[in-house]
Amino acid sequence: MVEFKVVISDPKTGLTVQREVKEPAAKAFLGLKIGDAVKGEVIDLQGYEFEITGGSDFCGFPMRKDVLGIGRKRILSYSGVGVRKGEKGMLQRKTVCGNTIHAKTAQINLKAARMGSTDLFAEAKAKADASRADRAAKKGGTGSKAAAEEAKAEVPAAATV
């Protein structure tokens, strides 16, 4: 049984939304590579088009675009995905996943290339606005604590998808 966590990001606003993709829709992702385009209809989002930007396997090792295949590989690198900067020019051996999505991939990162008619990021925008108002109220900035409470009350309850 194949299932993925899909993290969809909006490059214009920086907001992200998580969805779980179960068996029938998840099979459409198998064999795709980083950089491939995916239609939104696959995960019930009509009008959207996504680009695969990365992911990680079931143990948390990140996928790299320049590593071919589906398995884990130990690469020698000085920068990029999965490598923290050390001394200048210092090479590090790191374990990373290949660029192809397979059954043991746990998370897939997508970037919204084309938006659909429904707003996928509306709930995320509301949460971000409420937390911004709450932080401003705690800081004693322009908003008051009552205004922060009103903003929290306007946020709809989180719906599970």
MIVO-338412 format. One record per residue: residue in three letters; x, y, z of N, C-alpha, C, O in turn. Coordinates in Angstrom, 2 decimals, decimal comma. Layout:
  res       nx       ny       nz      cax      cay      caz       cx       cy       cz       ox       oy       oz
  ala        X        Y        Z        X        Y        Z        X        Y        Z        X        Y        Z
...
# end
This chain:
  res       nx       ny       nz      cax      cay      caz       cx       cy       cz       ox       oy       oz
  met     0,85    -1,18     0,00     0,00     0,00     0,00     0,90     1,24     0,00     1,73     1,42     0,88
  val     0,70     2,09    -0,99     1,52     3,27    -1,16     0,74     4,50    -0,70    -0,42     4,69    -1,08
  glu     1,38     5,32     0,12     0,79     6,60     0,50     1,90     7,60     0,76     2,98     7,25     1,24
  phe     1,63     8,86     0,42     2,61     9,92     0,55     2,01    11,09     1,31     0,80    11,31     1,29
  lys     2,88    11,85     1,98     2,51    13,17     2,47     2,98    14,14     1,40     4,14    14,11     0,99
  val     2,08    14,98     0,95     2,40    15,93    -0,10     2,39    17,33     0,52     1,39    17,74     1,11
  val     3,49    18,05     0,38     3,60    19,42     0,88     3,57    20,33    -0,34     4,48    20,32    -1,16
  ile     2,50    21,13    -0,45     2,30    22,01    -1,60     2,63    23,43    -1,16     2,11    23,91    -0,16
  ser     3,51    24,10    -1,91     3,90    25,46    -1,55     3,50    26,42    -2,65     3,45    26,07    -3,83
  asp     3,21    27,65    -2,24     2,91    28,73    -3,15     4,14    29,62    -3,22     4,46    30,28    -2,23
  pro     4,85    29,68    -4,34     6,08    30,45    -4,41     5,88    31,96    -4,27     6,81    32,68    -3,91
  lys     4,69    32,45    -4,56     4,43    33,89    -4,47     4,28    34,36    -3,04     4,80    35,42    -2,68
  thr     3,57    33,59    -2,21     3,30    34,01    -0,84     4,15    33,28     0,19     4,29    33,76     1,32
  gly     4,73    32,14    -0,16     5,52    31,37     0,78     4,71    30,48     1,69     5,26    29,88     2,61
  leu     3,40    30,38     1,46     2,54    29,54     2,28     2,60    28,09     1,81     2,81    27,82     0,63
  thr     2,41    27,16     2,75     2,41    25,75     2,41     1,17    25,06     2,99     0,61    25,49     3,99
  val     0,78    23,98     2,33    -0,37    23,17     2,74     0,05    21,71     2,64     0,72    21,32     1,68
  gln    -0,34    20,91     3,63    -0,03    19,48     3,60    -1,29    18,68     3,28    -2,38    19,00     3,75
  arg    -1,10    17,64     2,49    -2,17    16,70     2,17    -1,62    15,30     2,23    -0,42    15,08     2,03
  glu    -2,49    14,34     2,51    -2,10    12,94     2,44    -2,71    12,35     1,18    -3,89    12,56     0,89
  val    -1,91    11,62     0,44    -2,35    10,99    -0,80    -2,30     9,48    -0,59    -1,24     8,92    -0,30
  lys    -3,46     8,84    -0,73    -3,56     7,39    -0,48    -3,45     6,62    -1,80    -3,18     7,20    -2,85
  glu    -3,67     5,33    -1,74    -3,38     4,35    -2,77    -3,73     4,70    -4,22    -2,80     4,75    -5,03
  pro    -4,96     4,95    -4,62    -5,18     5,09    -6,06    -4,49     6,33    -6,65    -3,96     6,26    -7,76
  ala    -4,49     7,44    -5,94    -3,86     8,65    -6,45    -2,34     8,60    -6,29    -1,61     9,21    -7,07
  ala    -1,87     7,88    -5,28    -0,43     7,81    -5,01     0,33     7,09    -6,12     1,50     7,38    -6,36
  lys    -0,33     6,15    -6,78     0,34     5,40    -7,84     0,71     6,29    -9,03     1,61     5,95    -9,80
  ala     0,03     7,42    -9,17     0,34     8,34   -10,27     1,69     9,02   -10,06     2,30     9,48   -11,03
  phe     2,17     9,09    -8,81     3,46     9,73    -8,52     4,65     8,78    -8,71     5,77     9,25    -8,91
  leu     4,42     7,48    -8,64     5,51     6,52    -8,73     6,24     6,65   -10,07     5,61     6,69   -11,13
  gly     7,55     6,72   -10,01     8,36     6,82   -11,22     8,64     8,23   -11,69     9,46     8,43   -12,58
  leu     7,96     9,22   -11,11     8,23    10,61   -11,50     9,52    11,09   -10,85     9,94    10,56    -9,81
  lys    10,15    12,09   -11,46    11,43    12,61   -10,97    11,28    14,05   -10,53    10,28    14,71   -10,85
  ile    12,27    14,54    -9,80    12,29    15,94    -9,40    12,35    16,80   -10,65    13,16    16,56   -11,55
  gly    11,48    17,80   -10,71    11,39    18,67   -11,87    10,24    18,34   -12,80     9,91    19,15   -13,67
  asp     9,62    17,16   -12,64     8,48    16,78   -13,48     7,23    17,56   -13,08     7,09    17,98   -11,93
  ala     6,33    17,73   -14,03     5,06    18,42   -13,77     3,98    17,39   -13,46     3,97    16,29   -14,01
  val     3,07    17,77   -12,55     1,96    16,90   -12,14     0,68    17,70   -12,25     0,61    18,85   -11,80
  lys    -0,34    17,12   -12,84    -1,66    17,76   -12,92    -2,33    17,70   -11,55    -2,17    16,74   -10,81
  gly    -3,09    18,74   -11,23    -3,78    18,80    -9,95    -4,92    17,81    -9,83    -5,33    17,48    -8,72
  glu    -5,44    17,34   -10,95    -6,55    16,40   -10,94    -6,16    15,09   -10,25    -7,02    14,36    -9,76
  val    -4,87    14,79   -10,22    -4,39    13,57    -9,58    -4,74    13,57    -8,09    -5,07    12,52    -7,53
  ile    -4,67    14,75    -7,44    -4,97    14,84    -6,01    -6,23    15,68    -5,76    -6,34    16,35    -4,73
  asp    -7,15    15,65    -6,69    -8,47    16,29    -6,59    -8,39    17,81    -6,45    -9,13    18,39    -5,67
  leu    -7,50    18,44    -7,19    -7,39    19,90    -7,22    -7,46    20,34    -8,69    -6,44    20,47    -9,36
  gln    -8,69    20,56    -9,15    -8,90    20,90   -10,55    -8,29    22,26   -10,90    -8,42    23,22   -10,14
  gly    -7,63    22,31   -12,06    -7,07    23,55   -12,55    -5,65    23,83   -12,09    -4,98    24,71   -12,64
  tyr    -5,17    23,11   -11,09    -3,82    23,33   -10,59    -2,82    22,51   -11,40    -3,15    21,47   -11,97
  glu    -1,59    23,01   -11,44    -0,48    22,24   -11,99     0,70    22,43   -11,04     1,00    23,55   -10,62
  phe     1,37    21,34   -10,71     2,44    21,35    -9,74     3,75    20,88   -10,35     3,76    20,16   -11,35
  glu     4,85    21,32    -9,74     6,17    20,85   -10,12     6,79    20,17    -8,91     6,73    20,71    -7,80
  ile     7,39    19,00    -9,10     8,02    18,28    -8,01     9,37    18,95    -7,72    10,21    19,07    -8,60
  thr     9,56    19,37    -6,46    10,80    20,06    -6,09    11,69    19,24    -5,16    12,83    19,61    -4,93
  gly    11,19    18,13    -4,64    12,01    17,30    -3,76    11,17    16,38    -2,92    10,02    16,09    -3,26
  gly    11,75    15,92    -1,83    11,05    15,01    -0,94    12,02    14,32    -0,03    13,19    14,70     0,05
  ser    11,54    13,29     0,66    12,40    12,50     1,53    11,84    11,09     1,64    10,66    10,85     1,39
  asp    12,71    10,16     2,03    12,25     8,78     2,16    11,74     8,51     3,56    11,63     9,44     4,37
  phe    11,41     7,26     3,87    10,78     6,92     5,14    11,70     7,12     6,34    11,22     7,17     7,47
  cys    13,01     7,23     6,13    13,95     7,49     7,23    14,35     8,95     7,32    15,09     9,32     8,23
  gly    13,87     9,78     6,41    14,16    11,20     6,47    15,31    11,66     5,61    15,66    12,84     5,66
  phe    15,90    10,79     4,81    16,98    11,21     3,94    16,41    12,00     2,76    15,44    11,56     2,14
  pro    16,98    13,16     2,45    16,41    14,01     1,40    16,71    13,49     0,00    17,72    12,82    -0,23
  met    15,82    13,82    -0,93    16,04    13,50    -2,34    16,89    14,60    -2,96    16,75    15,77    -2,63
  arg    17,79    14,20    -3,87    18,62    15,17    -4,59    18,40    15,00    -6,08    18,29    13,88    -6,58
  lys    18,33    16,11    -6,77    18,05    16,10    -8,21    19,20    15,48    -9,00    18,97    14,86   -10,04
  asp    20,43    15,65    -8,54    21,58    15,17    -9,29    21,97    13,72    -9,01    22,93    13,22    -9,59
  val    21,23    13,04    -8,12    21,50    11,63    -7,83    20,42    10,81    -8,53    19,24    10,91    -8,20
  leu    20,83    10,01    -9,49    19,88     9,24   -10,29    19,43     7,98    -9,56    20,19     7,42    -8,76
  gly    18,21     7,54    -9,83    17,72     6,28    -9,29    16,76     6,45    -8,13    16,29     7,55    -7,83
  ile    16,46     5,29    -7,48    15,48     5,31    -6,42    16,07     5,05    -5,05    15,44     5,38    -4,04
  gly    17,24     4,48    -4,97    17,80     4,09    -3,69    18,61     5,19    -3,03    18,76     6,30    -3,56
  arg    19,15     4,85    -1,85    20,03     5,77    -1,14    21,45     5,60    -1,66    21,89     4,51    -2,02
  lys    22,14     6,73    -1,69    23,52     6,70    -2,13    24,33     7,58    -1,19    23,82     8,56    -0,65
  arg    25,60     7,22    -0,99    26,50     8,04    -0,17    27,35     8,86    -1,14    28,21     8,33    -1,84
  ile    27,08    10,16    -1,15    27,76    11,03    -2,10    28,81    11,87    -1,38    28,76    12,06    -0,16
  leu    29,75    12,37    -2,15    30,78    13,26    -1,64    30,47    14,64    -2,19    30,56    14,86    -3,40
  ser    30,10    15,58    -1,30    29,64    16,88    -1,75    30,09    17,95    -0,76    30,38    17,66     0,40
  tyr    30,15    19,19    -1,24    30,50    20,30    -0,35    29,34    21,27    -0,15    29,41    22,13     0,73
  ser    28,28    21,15    -0,95    27,11    22,01    -0,75    25,90    21,35    -1,41    26,03    20,36    -2,13
  gly    24,72    21,91    -1,16    23,51    21,41    -1,77    22,57    20,78    -0,76    22,75    20,92     0,45
  val    21,58    20,09    -1,28    20,56    19,46    -0,45    21,18    18,36     0,39    21,88    17,49    -0,13
  gly    20,92    18,39     1,70    21,39    17,36     2,61    22,79    17,59     3,16    23,29    16,76     3,91
  val    23,43    18,71     2,79    24,79    18,98     3,23    24,83    20,34     3,92    24,43    21,34     3,33
  arg    25,32    20,36     5,16    25,50    21,63     5,85    26,87    22,16     5,54    27,81    21,39     5,34
  lys    26,99    23,47     5,48    28,28    24,06     5,15    29,27    23,84     6,28    28,97    24,07     7,45
  gly    30,44    23,39     5,91    31,53    23,24     6,86    32,59    24,27     6,51    32,28    25,41     6,17
  glu    33,83    23,87     6,59    34,91    24,75     6,18    34,86    24,93     4,67    34,31    24,09     3,96
  lys    35,41    26,02     4,20    35,40    26,33     2,78    36,19    25,26     2,01    37,36    25,00     2,30
  gly    35,52    24,65     1,03    36,16    23,63     0,21    36,19    22,24     0,81    36,69    21,31     0,17
  met    35,67    22,06     2,02    35,69    20,77     2,70    34,59    19,88     2,14    33,42    20,25     2,18
  leu    34,95    18,71     1,62    33,98    17,76     1,10    33,44    16,90     2,24    34,17    16,54     3,16
  gln    32,17    16,57     2,16    31,53    15,73     3,17    30,85    14,55     2,49    30,28    14,70     1,41
  arg    30,90    13,39     3,13    30,19    12,24     2,60    28,84    12,18     3,29    28,77    12,08     4,52
  lys    27,76    12,23     2,51    26,40    12,25     3,05    25,54    11,23     2,35    25,73    10,94     1,17
  thr    24,57    10,69     3,08    23,60     9,76     2,50    22,39    10,54     2,04    21,80    11,29     2,81
  val    22,02    10,36     0,78    20,86    11,03     0,20    20,10    10,02    -0,66    20,61     8,94    -0,97
  cys    18,87    10,39    -1,04    18,05     9,54    -1,91    18,17     9,99    -3,34    18,55    11,13    -3,62
  gly    17,85     9,11    -4,25    17,84     9,45    -5,66    16,68    10,36    -6,01    15,84    10,66    -5,16
  asn    16,63    10,79    -7,26    15,64    11,78    -7,69    14,32    11,19    -8,16    13,46    11,94    -8,62
  thr    14,13     9,89    -8,06    12,91     9,24    -8,54    12,02     8,83    -7,36    12,50     8,27    -6,38
  ile    10,73     9,11    -7,47     9,78     8,76    -6,42     9,49     7,26    -6,50     9,21     6,73    -7,58
  his     9,54     6,59    -5,36     9,28     5,15    -5,30     8,41     4,84    -4,08     7,98     5,75    -3,38
  ala     8,15     3,57    -3,84     7,21     3,17    -2,79     7,67     3,54    -1,39     6,82     3,73    -0,51
  lys     8,97     3,67    -1,14     9,47     4,00     0,19     9,66     5,50     0,39    10,20     5,92     1,41
  thr     9,23     6,32    -0,56     9,26     7,76    -0,39     8,12     8,14     0,56     6,99     7,68     0,38
  ala     8,41     8,96     1,55     7,41     9,32     2,55     6,78    10,68     2,26     5,58    10,87     2,45
  gln     7,59    11,63     1,79     7,11    12,99     1,58     7,52    13,48     0,20     8,64    13,22    -0,25
  ile     6,60    14,19    -0,45     6,88    14,78    -1,75     6,60    16,27    -1,64     5,53    16,68    -1,18
  asn     7,56    17,08    -2,06     7,39    18,53    -2,04     6,99    19,00    -3,43     7,64    18,67    -4,42
  leu     5,91    19,78    -3,49     5,41    20,29    -4,76     5,35    21,81    -4,72     5,14    22,41    -3,67
  lys     5,55    22,43    -5,88     5,44    23,88    -6,03     4,29    24,13    -6,99     4,23    23,51    -8,05
  ala     3,39    25,04    -6,63     2,24    25,35    -7,48     2,73    26,17    -8,68     3,12    27,33    -8,53
  ala     2,70    25,56    -9,87     3,13    26,24   -11,08     1,98    27,03   -11,69     2,18    28,11   -12,24
  arg     0,77    26,48   -11,60    -0,42    27,16   -12,12    -1,55    26,98   -11,12    -1,81    25,86   -10,67
  met    -2,22    28,08   -10,78    -3,29    28,06    -9,78    -4,62    27,67   -10,42    -4,86    27,93   -11,60
  gly    -5,47    27,05    -9,61    -6,80    26,68   -10,06    -7,82    27,71    -9,63    -7,48    28,78    -9,14
  ser    -9,09    27,37    -9,81   -10,17    28,30    -9,49   -10,42    28,40    -7,98   -10,75    29,48    -7,49
  thr   -10,26    27,31    -7,25   -10,45    27,35    -5,80    -9,13    27,75    -5,13    -8,05    27,42    -5,63
  asp    -9,23    28,45    -4,00    -8,04    28,90    -3,29    -7,60    27,84    -2,30    -8,23    27,65    -1,26
  leu    -6,53    27,15    -2,62    -5,99    26,08    -1,80    -5,35    26,62    -0,52    -5,30    25,93     0,50
  phe    -4,85    27,85    -0,58    -4,08    28,42     0,52    -4,90    29,37     1,40    -4,31    30,11     2,18
  ala    -6,23    29,38     1,28    -7,07    30,31     2,05    -6,96    30,06     3,55    -6,83    31,00     4,33
  glu    -7,01    28,80     3,95    -6,93    28,47     5,38    -5,55    28,83     5,94    -5,44    29,31     7,06
  ala    -4,50    28,59     5,15    -3,14    28,91     5,59    -2,97    30,43     5,74    -2,28    30,89     6,65
  lys    -3,60    31,19     4,83    -3,53    32,66     4,92    -4,21    33,15     6,19    -3,70    34,05     6,86
  ala    -5,36    32,57     6,51    -6,10    32,97     7,71    -5,29    32,67     8,97    -5,23    33,49     9,88
  lys    -4,65    31,49     9,02    -3,83    31,14    10,18    -2,62    32,07    10,30    -2,26    32,48    11,41
  ala    -2,01    32,41     9,18    -0,85    33,30     9,21    -1,24    34,69     9,68    -0,51    35,31    10,46
  asp    -2,39    35,19     9,22    -2,86    36,51     9,66    -3,17    36,52    11,16    -2,84    37,48    11,86
  ala    -3,79    35,45    11,64    -4,13    35,37    13,06    -2,88    35,31    13,92    -2,82    35,96    14,97
  ser    -1,89    34,55    13,50    -0,66    34,46    14,30     0,11    35,77    14,26     0,75    36,15    15,24
  arg     0,06    36,47    13,13     0,71    37,77    13,02     0,05    38,77    13,98     0,74    39,55    14,64
  ala    -1,28    38,75    14,04    -2,00    39,66    14,93    -1,72    39,31    16,39    -1,60    40,20    17,23
  asp    -1,63    38,03    16,68    -1,35    37,59    18,04     0,05    38,02    18,48     0,24    38,48    19,60
  arg     1,03    37,88    17,58     2,39    38,31    17,90     2,45    39,81    18,12     3,17    40,29    19,00
  ala     1,71    40,57    17,31     1,70    42,02    17,45     1,07    42,42    18,78     1,53    43,37    19,42
  ala     0,04    41,71    19,21    -0,62    42,02    20,47     0,30    41,71    21,66     0,33    42,45    22,64
  lys     1,03    40,61    21,58     1,94    40,24    22,65     3,10    41,21    22,74     3,59    41,52    23,83
  lys     3,53    41,69    21,59     4,65    42,62    21,54     4,25    44,01    22,00     5,11    44,82    22,36
  gly     2,95    44,29    21,98     2,47    45,62    22,37     2,56    46,60    21,22     2,70    47,80    21,43
  gly     2,49    46,08    20,02     2,61    46,91    18,82     1,31    47,63    18,51     0,61    48,08    19,42
  thr     1,00    47,75    17,24    -0,15    48,53    16,80    -1,48    47,89    17,18    -2,45    48,60    17,46
  gly    -1,54    46,57    17,21    -2,81    45,91    17,54    -2,97    45,73    19,04    -1,99    45,74    19,78
  ser    -4,20    45,57    19,47    -4,45    45,33    20,89    -4,74    43,85    21,10    -4,93    43,10    20,14
  lys    -4,76    43,45    22,33    -5,03    42,05    22,63    -6,46    41,67    22,23    -6,71    40,54    21,83
  ala    -7,38    42,61    22,35    -8,76    42,35    21,94    -8,84    42,14    20,44    -9,60    41,29    19,97
  ala    -8,06    42,90    19,67    -8,04    42,74    18,22    -7,47    41,38    17,84    -7,92    40,76    16,88
  ala    -6,48    40,91    18,60    -5,90    39,60    18,34    -6,93    38,50    18,64    -7,01    37,51    17,90
  glu    -7,70    38,66    19,69    -8,73    37,68    20,02    -9,81    37,65    18,95   -10,32    36,58    18,61
  glu   -10,17    38,82    18,41   -11,15    38,87    17,33   -10,63    38,15    16,09   -11,37    37,42    15,43
  ala    -9,35    38,36    15,77    -8,76    37,71    14,61    -8,74    36,20    14,79    -8,97    35,46    13,83
  lys    -8,48    35,74    16,01    -8,51    34,30    16,27    -9,92    33,74    16,11   -10,10    32,63    15,60
  ala   -10,93    34,51    16,55   -12,31    34,04    16,47   -12,77    33,93    15,02   -13,63    33,11    14,70
  glu   -12,20    34,75    14,13   -12,60    34,72    12,73   -12,02    33,55    11,98   -12,54    33,18    10,93
  val   -10,93    32,95    12,49   -10,29    31,83    11,82   -11,20    30,61    11,94   -11,58    30,24    13,06
  pro   -11,55    29,96    10,81   -12,40    28,77    10,89   -11,62    27,59    11,47   -10,39    27,56    11,42
  ala   -12,35    26,65    12,02   -11,72    25,47    12,60   -11,01    24,70    11,48   -11,51    24,63    10,36
  ala    -9,86    24,14    11,78    -9,07    23,44    10,78    -9,82    22,19    10,32   -10,25    21,38    11,14
  ala    -9,96    22,07     9,02   -10,63    20,90     8,46    -9,58    19,89     8,06    -8,58    20,25     7,45
  thr    -9,79    18,62     8,38    -8,85    17,59     7,97    -9,18    17,16     6,57   -10,35    17,01     6,18
  val    -8,15    16,96     5,83    -8,33    16,58     4,42    -7,84    15,18     4,21    -7,90    14,66     3,09
# end
